[in-house]
Amino acid sequence: MGAGKRGVLTAAVTVVCAVTVLAVPGTAFAAPAPPPGPGATASPDPGTTASVTVVTSDVELEAVRKRLDKLYRAAAKATDEYNAAEEKARQQTAQVVRLAKKIVEGREKLDDLKDRAGAAAAAQYRGGGLPPEARLVLSDDPQDFLDGAGRVRQEQHATKGLLGEMTRTQRDLEEYAEDAREQMRKLEAGRKVKAAAQKRIETQIEAAEKLEAELEQEEKERLARLERQAAARAQATWLSSGVLDDLTSKATAQGRKAVAYATAQIGKPYQWGAEGPNTFDCSGLTSQAWLAAGKTIPRTSQMQWQHLKRVAVEDMRPGDLVIYWADASHVGMYVGDGVMVHAPRPGRTVTLAGAGSMPILGVVRPDPAAE
C-alpha cells in the first residue's frame, strides 16, 4: 500500500474510532489480541532495488477488525431497541383496535338505553302526563290498586336500573376513550424511539461499510481470516475451561424442531429487523425458530434474556439460546457439540459458529416445562 492509501486507511480508522467511542465502549472479543505481525513487508520493484511497496500490516488490520466489531455491535444494540419498539407498537395497535371496538359497542348500547328511556317517557305522556303513583291513587278498584302498586314498584326499580346502566355505560365510554388516547400517545413515542434507533443502525453500518470499502480485496480476505482466527481463539479458550465436559445435550421434541428450523436457514443473509423467511437478524432467527416449534418467545435478545428461564451453561441443551455480551445484544441457538447457529451481522449470512466464540452473558431455555 502506498503512502496515500495508508493515509486514507488511517483516517478512516480515526473516524470510526470517534463514532465507536460515542456508541459502545468495550472490546470486540474476550480472547487476547493476536500476536503482532510484521509492521510492513517490502518487495523489490522488478526495475530497481530502491523502490518498495508497503502493505497494510496484520496489526493495522487487527485494529480495523476491532473497530468494525464495535460498530456492528453498536448496530446490533440499536437493532434490539428498534425491534422492541416495533413489538410494543404491535401490542399497542392491537389494544387501540380493541378499545375502538369497545367504544363502538358502548355507543350502540348507550343509544339503545336512550331509546328505552325515551319510550318510557312517551308512555308516561300518553297516560296524561301523570306519574304512575298519581294515577294509582285515583283508582276506584282496590284490586287494581294492589296490582298497580306492585307494577309501580317494578317500574321504579326498572327506571333506576336503566338510569344506572346509562351512567355506567357513559363512564365506560369515557374510560375507553382516555385509554385509547393514552395508547396513541405511546404509539407516537414508540415511533420516535424506532426512528432514532433506525438512524443509529444506519449510521453505524454506513461507517463500517465505508471502512471496509477502503480495503483492497487481498486485505478484506486477510481481515476475514483474522475474524475467523479471533473467533477460533475465543472458542478454544472456552472449550479449554472444561465447560462441555459433563454437558448433557439431550434435546426436547420442541428443541429439535427449533434447531431444525434454525439450521435450515443457514446461508440466508442477515438483515436488521428481519424475521424471515428470506432474511433474519439474530433474535428474528431464534424467535421464528421457536415459533416454528410451536412456542412463542419474546422478539428481542434482551427480552429473551429478561423473560426466559436461565440455565447454567453446563446444563444447556440443543434449542437453548445463548445470550452474548453484557448488554444482551446478540443471541444464537445452541445445536450441540459446542456449536451454535446465528445470524451474525450485516454483510454476513446465517451460519454455524463456536458457542464460545463471543463473550457469553448466559443461557436461557424457551421450553423449561418440557423437563
BELUR-V466888 format. One record per residue. N is the residue number from 1. RES is the residue in three letters. SS is DSSP state (a for helix, b for strand, c for the rest). OMEGA is omega as a letter, one per 30 degrees, with the letter a starting at -180 (none if undefined). D_FIRST is the distance of its C-alpha to the first C-alpha in whole Angstrom. Layout:
[[N	RES	SS	OMEGA	D_FIRST] [N	RES	SS	OMEGA	D_FIRST]]
This chain:
[[1	MET	c	l	0] [2	GLY	c	a	4] [3	ALA	a	a	7] [4	GLY	a	a	8] [5	LYS	a	l	6] [6	ARG	a	l	6] [7	GLY	a	l	10] [8	VAL	a	a	10] [9	LEU	a	l	10] [10	THR	a	l	12] [11	ALA	a	a	14] [12	ALA	a	l	15] [13	VAL	a	l	16] [14	THR	a	l	18] [15	VAL	a	a	20] [16	VAL	a	l	20] [17	CYS	a	a	22] [18	ALA	a	l	24] [19	VAL	a	a	25] [20	THR	a	a	25] [21	VAL	a	l	28] [22	LEU	a	a	30] [23	ALA	a	a	30] [24	VAL	c	l	30] [25	PRO	c	l	30] [26	GLY	c	a	30] [27	THR	c	a	27] [28	ALA	c	a	26] [29	PHE	c	l	28] [30	ALA	c	a	31] [31	ALA	c	l	29] [32	PRO	c	l	27] [33	ALA	c	a	23] [34	PRO	c	l	22] [35	PRO	c	a	22] [36	PRO	c	l	19] [37	GLY	c	l	16] [38	PRO	c	a	14] [39	GLY	c	l	12] [40	ALA	c	l	10] [41	THR	c	a	10] [42	ALA	c	l	10] [43	SER	c	a	11] [44	PRO	c	l	13] [45	ASP	b	l	13] [46	PRO	c	a	17] [47	GLY	c	a	18] [48	THR	b	l	18] [49	THR	c	a	17] [50	ALA	c	a	16] [51	SER	c	l	13] [52	VAL	c	l	10] [53	THR	c	a	6] [54	VAL	c	a	5] [55	VAL	c	l	5] [56	THR	c	a	6] [57	SER	c	l	10] [58	ASP	a	l	13] [59	VAL	a	l	14] [60	GLU	a	l	12] [61	LEU	a	l	13] [62	GLU	a	l	16] [63	ALA	a	l	17] [64	VAL	a	a	15] [65	ARG	a	a	18] [66	LYS	a	l	21] [67	ARG	a	l	20] [68	LEU	a	a	20] [69	ASP	a	l	23] [70	LYS	a	l	25] [71	LEU	a	a	25] [72	TYR	a	l	26] [73	ARG	a	l	29] [74	ALA	a	l	30] [75	ALA	a	l	30] [76	ALA	a	l	32] [77	LYS	a	l	34] [78	ALA	a	l	35] [79	THR	a	l	36] [80	ASP	a	l	38] [81	GLU	a	l	40] [82	TYR	a	a	40] [83	ASN	a	l	41] [84	ALA	a	l	44] [85	ALA	a	l	45] [86	GLU	a	l	45] [87	GLU	a	l	47] [88	LYS	a	l	50] [89	ALA	a	l	50] [90	ARG	a	a	51] [91	GLN	a	a	54] [92	GLN	a	l	55] [93	THR	a	l	55] [94	ALA	a	l	57] [95	GLN	a	l	59] [96	VAL	a	l	60] [97	VAL	a	l	61] [98	ARG	a	l	63] [99	LEU	a	l	65] [100	ALA	a	l	65] [101	LYS	a	l	67] [102	LYS	a	l	69] [103	ILE	a	l	70] [104	VAL	a	a	71] [105	GLU	a	l	73] [106	GLY	a	l	75] [107	ARG	a	l	75] [108	GLU	a	l	77] [109	LYS	a	a	79] [110	LEU	a	l	80] [111	ASP	a	l	81] [112	ASP	a	l	84] [113	LEU	a	l	85] [114	LYS	a	l	86] [115	ASP	a	l	88] [116	ARG	a	l	90] [117	ALA	a	l	90] [118	GLY	a	l	91] [119	ALA	a	l	94] [120	ALA	a	l	95] [121	ALA	a	l	96] [122	ALA	a	l	97] [123	ALA	a	l	100] [124	GLN	a	l	101] [125	TYR	a	l	102] [126	ARG	a	l	104] [127	GLY	c	l	106] [128	GLY	c	l	107] [129	GLY	c	a	105] [130	LEU	c	l	106] [131	PRO	c	a	104] [132	PRO	a	a	105] [133	GLU	a	a	107] [134	ALA	a	l	109] [135	ARG	a	a	110] [136	LEU	a	a	111] [137	VAL	a	a	113] [138	LEU	c	a	115] [139	SER	c	l	116] [140	ASP	c	a	119] [141	ASP	c	a	119] [142	PRO	a	a	118] [143	GLN	a	l	116] [144	ASP	a	l	114] [145	PHE	a	a	113] [146	LEU	a	l	112] [147	ASP	a	a	110] [148	GLY	a	l	109] [149	ALA	a	l	108] [150	GLY	a	a	106] [151	ARG	a	l	104] [152	VAL	a	l	103] [153	ARG	a	l	102] [154	GLN	a	a	99] [155	GLU	a	l	99] [156	GLN	a	l	98] [157	HIS	a	l	96] [158	ALA	a	l	94] [159	THR	a	l	93] [160	LYS	a	l	92] [161	GLY	a	l	90] [162	LEU	a	l	89] [163	LEU	a	l	88] [164	GLY	a	l	86] [165	GLU	a	l	84] [166	MET	a	l	83] [167	THR	a	a	82] [168	ARG	a	a	80] [169	THR	a	l	78] [170	GLN	a	l	77] [171	ARG	a	l	76] [172	ASP	a	l	74] [173	LEU	a	l	73] [174	GLU	a	l	72] [175	GLU	a	l	70] [176	TYR	a	a	68] [177	ALA	a	l	67] [178	GLU	a	l	66] [179	ASP	a	l	64] [180	ALA	a	l	62] [181	ARG	a	l	61] [182	GLU	a	l	59] [183	GLN	a	l	58] [184	MET	a	l	56] [185	ARG	a	l	55] [186	LYS	a	l	53] [187	LEU	a	l	52] [188	GLU	a	l	51] [189	ALA	a	l	49] [190	GLY	a	l	47] [191	ARG	a	l	46] [192	LYS	a	l	44] [193	VAL	a	l	43] [194	LYS	a	a	41] [195	ALA	a	l	40] [196	ALA	a	l	38] [197	ALA	a	l	37] [198	GLN	a	l	36] [199	LYS	a	l	34] [200	ARG	a	l	32] [201	ILE	a	a	31] [202	GLU	a	l	30] [203	THR	a	a	28] [204	GLN	a	a	26] [205	ILE	a	l	25] [206	GLU	a	l	24] [207	ALA	a	l	22] [208	ALA	a	a	21] [209	GLU	a	l	20] [210	LYS	a	l	18] [211	LEU	a	a	16] [212	GLU	a	a	15] [213	ALA	a	l	15] [214	GLU	c	a	11] [215	LEU	c	l	10] [216	GLU	c	a	9] [217	GLN	a	a	12] [218	GLU	a	l	11] [219	GLU	a	l	10] [220	LYS	a	l	14] [221	GLU	a	l	15] [222	ARG	a	l	14] [223	LEU	a	l	15] [224	ALA	a	l	18] [225	ARG	a	l	19] [226	LEU	a	l	19] [227	GLU	a	a	21] [228	ARG	a	a	24] [229	GLN	a	l	23] [230	ALA	a	l	24] [231	ALA	a	a	27] [232	ALA	a	l	28] [233	ARG	a	l	29] [234	ALA	a	l	31] [235	GLN	a	a	33] [236	ALA	a	l	33] [237	THR	a	l	34] [238	TRP	a	a	37] [239	LEU	a	a	38] [240	SER	a	l	39] [241	SER	c	a	41] [242	GLY	c	a	44] [243	VAL	c	a	44] [244	LEU	c	a	44] [245	ASP	c	a	47] [246	ASP	c	a	50] [247	LEU	c	l	49] [248	THR	c	a	51] [249	SER	c	l	49] [250	LYS	c	a	52] [251	ALA	c	l	51] [252	THR	c	l	54] [253	ALA	a	l	55] [254	GLN	a	l	53] [255	GLY	a	l	50] [256	ARG	a	l	50] [257	LYS	a	l	50] [258	ALA	a	l	47] [259	VAL	a	a	45] [260	ALA	a	l	46] [261	TYR	a	a	45] [262	ALA	a	a	42] [263	THR	a	l	40] [264	ALA	a	a	41] [265	GLN	c	a	39] [266	ILE	c	a	36] [267	GLY	c	l	33] [268	LYS	c	a	34] [269	PRO	b	l	32] [270	TYR	b	l	32] [271	GLN	c	a	33] [272	TRP	c	a	34] [273	GLY	c	a	38] [274	ALA	c	l	38] [275	GLU	b	a	41] [276	GLY	c	g	41] [277	PRO	c	a	42] [278	ASN	c	l	39] [279	THR	c	a	36] [280	PHE	b	l	37] [281	ASP	c	a	35] [282	CYS	a	a	36] [283	SER	a	l	40] [284	GLY	a	l	40] [285	LEU	a	a	40] [286	THR	a	a	42] [287	SER	a	l	45] [288	GLN	a	l	45] [289	ALA	a	l	45] [290	TRP	a	l	48] [291	LEU	a	l	50] [292	ALA	a	l	50] [293	ALA	c	l	52] [294	GLY	c	a	54] [295	LYS	c	l	53] [296	THR	c	l	52] [297	ILE	c	l	50] [298	PRO	c	a	48] [299	ARG	c	a	45] [300	THR	c	l	42] [301	SER	a	l	41] [302	GLN	a	l	42] [303	MET	a	l	46] [304	GLN	a	l	46] [305	TRP	a	a	45] [306	GLN	a	a	48] [307	HIS	a	l	51] [308	LEU	c	a	50] [309	LYS	b	l	52] [310	ARG	b	l	50] [311	VAL	b	l	50] [312	ALA	c	l	48] [313	VAL	a	a	45] [314	GLU	a	a	47] [315	ASP	a	a	50] [316	MET	c	a	47] [317	ARG	c	l	48] [318	PRO	c	a	46] [319	GLY	c	l	47] [320	ASP	c	a	46] [321	LEU	b	l	43] [322	VAL	b	a	41] [323	ILE	b	a	40] [324	TYR	b	l	36] [325	TRP	c	a	35] [326	ALA	c	a	38] [327	ASP	c	l	38] [328	ALA	c	a	39] [329	SER	c	l	36] [330	HIS	b	a	35] [331	VAL	b	l	38] [332	GLY	b	l	38] [333	MET	b	l	41] [334	TYR	b	a	42] [335	VAL	b	l	43] [336	GLY	b	l	43] [337	ASP	c	l	42] [338	GLY	c	a	40] [339	VAL	b	l	38] [340	MET	b	l	38] [341	VAL	b	a	37] [342	HIS	b	l	35] [343	ALA	b	a	33] [344	PRO	c	a	30] [345	ARG	c	l	28] [346	PRO	c	a	27] [347	GLY	c	l	25] [348	ARG	c	l	27] [349	THR	b	l	30] [350	VAL	b	a	33] [351	THR	b	l	33] [352	LEU	b	l	34] [353	ALA	b	l	33] [354	GLY	b	a	34] [355	ALA	c	l	36] [356	GLY	c	a	35] [357	SER	c	l	31] [358	MET	c	l	32] [359	PRO	c	a	34] [360	ILE	b	l	38] [361	LEU	b	a	40] [362	GLY	b	a	43] [363	VAL	b	l	44] [364	VAL	b	a	47] [365	ARG	b	a	49] [366	PRO	c	a	51] [367	ASP	c	a	54] [368	PRO	a	a	55] [369	ALA	a	a	59] [370	ALA	a	l	58] [371	GLU	c	none	59]]
